[in-house]
Amino acid sequence: MPRIAPKDGHDKFSRYRAAKQRQGLKMIRLWVPDPAAPGFKEEAERQARILRGAAEEREVLDFIEAATTDLDLEPYDWGPGGPSPWPGKEQAGERR
């Protein structure tokens, strides 16, 4: 049975935002680089070359490892034919 929306002059999203604010949360908007944008891949590769082997690279990788240790993350499924972030491990649907 569908719910009837309250006629309080607010739309569904306004009520949702208000409920989240009452829970002590704040909405943010975040702009991130678009991986499909022209030049993205080349710029990412350029930055990776700069860091490769540098002390900062090890520091960042150690930080990421420490920050995600307790998250109990499942390995990401790249799908058929996608790159494996864990070399030597079989991907879903792959047979050796």
C-alpha positions in Angstrom: 0.0 0.0 0.0 1.6 3.3 -1.0 2.2 6.0 1.6 0.6 9.4 1.2 3.2 12.1 1.3 2.6 14.7 4.0 1.3 18.0 2.7 3.7 20.2 4.6 5.0 22.1 1.6 8.3 20.1 1.5 9.3 17.6 -1.0 10.6 14.2 -0.2 14.3 15.2 -0.4 13.7 18.2 1.9 12.2 15.9 4.5 15.1 13.4 4.0 17.7 16.2 4.5 15.9 17.4 7.6 15.9 13.9 9.1 19.6 13.4 8.4 20.4 16.9 10.0 18.4 15.8 13.1 20.7 12.8 13.3 23.7 15.1 13.3 24.8 14.6 9.7 25.7 17.2 7.1 25.3 16.8 3.4 28.3 17.6 1.3 28.9 17.7 -2.5 32.3 16.6 -3.8 33.7 17.1 -7.2 36.2 14.4 -8.3 38.1 13.9 -11.5 36.2 12.0 -14.2 38.1 8.9 -15.3 36.3 9.1 -18.7 37.6 12.6 -19.3 40.2 13.1 -22.1 43.7 13.1 -20.6 42.7 11.5 -17.3 44.6 8.2 -17.9 47.7 10.0 -19.1 47.7 12.3 -16.1 47.2 9.5 -13.7 50.1 7.6 -15.3 52.3 10.7 -15.1 51.6 11.1 -11.4 52.2 7.4 -10.8 55.6 7.6 -12.6 56.6 10.5 -10.4 55.7 8.6 -7.2 57.0 5.2 -8.2 59.8 4.2 -5.9 59.7 7.4 -3.9 59.5 7.4 -0.1 56.1 9.1 -0.3 54.7 6.2 -2.2 55.6 3.7 0.5 54.2 6.1 3.1 50.9 6.5 1.3 50.6 2.7 0.7 51.3 2.0 4.4 48.7 4.6 5.4 46.0 3.0 3.1 46.9 -0.5 4.4 46.6 0.7 8.1 43.4 2.6 7.4 41.7 -0.4 5.7 42.9 -3.2 7.9 39.8 -3.4 10.0 37.3 -2.9 7.2 37.1 -6.6 6.3 36.8 -5.7 2.5 36.0 -8.4 0.0 38.3 -8.4 -3.1 36.8 -6.2 -5.9 35.3 -8.1 -8.7 36.6 -6.5 -11.9 34.3 -8.8 -14.0 35.3 -10.9 -16.9 38.5 -9.8 -18.6 39.1 -6.9 -16.1 42.5 -6.4 -14.4 43.1 -8.3 -11.2 44.4 -6.2 -8.3 45.7 -9.4 -6.8 48.2 -10.9 -9.3 48.1 -14.7 -9.2 44.5 -14.9 -7.8 41.8 -16.2 -10.0 39.0 -13.8 -10.8 35.3 -14.6 -10.8 34.4 -16.6 -13.9 38.1 -17.3 -14.9 39.5 -20.7 -15.3 43.1 -21.6 -15.5 
